[in-house]
Amino acid sequence: MKKTIRFALVLAAAIVLALLVFWAQRTERPAPAPATPPAAAPRPALTVAVGQPESIKLPLTLSANGNIAAWQEAVIGSESNGLRLVEGRAGVGDVVRAGQVLAVFSSESVQTDVAQARAALLEAQATALDAQANAERARSLQNTGALSAQQIQQYLTAAQTAQARVEASQAVLAAQQLRARQTQVLAPSAGVISARLATVGAVAAPGTELFRLIRDGRLEWRAEVTATELARLKPGTAVRVLAASGAELHGRVRMLAPTVDPQTRSALVYVDLPPLQQSPGAARPGMFARGEFVLGQSNALTVPQRALVVRDGFEFVFQLMPGDRVSEVKVQTGRRVGERVEIVSGLLPEARVVTQGAGFLNDGDLVQVSEAGAVAPATPAAR
């Protein structure tokens, strides 16, 4: 009897233990995770146009700075002594021709001296005629013995002396006539009056400056280049000059300076520019100007101007990578002609770059390529 009871107790304890283990395992089982929806596909940030760099011929140029100056500036002064200026016929900026009257001095006293010199010449000529006649008569009586040799020599000498006085009087008259002509100040050549110091009523001393004249109105650009750059230039080279007024002038190298400044190691290049009459207001002597010497042409790898993005002082382009993502590439630029910019380094010829819309992109952006070249913002996506 006792064995039956003991067996029943052991069986009950085993059943309870089994139920406890089963309940513990069921309680520790994790709940099933909720179903995760599939991830949304990334959307492009922008629709862009792309293209490859283009190889074209660009001009080789050499840039320089310098001043615009007159080709030659003539100083026109007074040649009269003690005469009063009564008329000034030219002003600053006037275009004059060679021989044109620029100013007039008082001529009354000079005309009086001319008349006096002319009268003295007539008197000397009359005296010379009388002396010549006496010399001819004395020469005719030389073999008759009517006159001594000494008397004959005196008549001949008197005739020569009278002729010398005639020539002296002619010289005095010529000098007075020259003074009369000098009462009119004439332009030595055609050109443009650049300065006037003549004052009506003033009595000018000989050599007093009255006017300054830009001969023929010709201008030149005096460009400063280094000794190394000087070797690349030669007379006849075409030049484009941008004046301070904004006007663009075209000229050619006339000559190169034979020496180099030992202090600055630079030399002057003289470039002929159009005269003032052809381009009024475009350039003036004394203006600062920048210019380019056209040395030839060379092949260059170029991209459109709009493909460049300037950030933090550097220039970048966006290159299209596999998967339609863009990579920001730093480049070095060179010459610029119209809408094309030379890429000196940083980009391969076979690369595909964003040509429209580059300013709205960041490195690594996903883009949509438009065949038609239109640029439009795509549906906003998480970035």
Protein Blocks (a to p, Z undefined) as FASTA:
>chain_A
ZZmmmmmmmmmmmmmmmmmmmmmmmmmpccdddddddddddddfbdcddddddddddddd
dddddddddfbacddddfbehiacfbdcbdehiacdehiafbdcdfklmmmmmmmmmmmm
mmmmmmmmmmmmmmmmmmmmmmnomacfklmmmmmmmmmmmmmmmmmmmmmmmmmmmmmm
mmpccdfbgcddfbdfbdghiacdehiafbdcdehhiacddddddfklmmmgcehiacdd
ddfkopacddddfbdcfbdcfklopacdddddddfklmghkacghiacdddddfbdcddd
dddfklpcceehiacdddddehiiacdddddddddehjbccdfbhpafkbccdfehklmp
cehiacdddfklpacddddddZZ
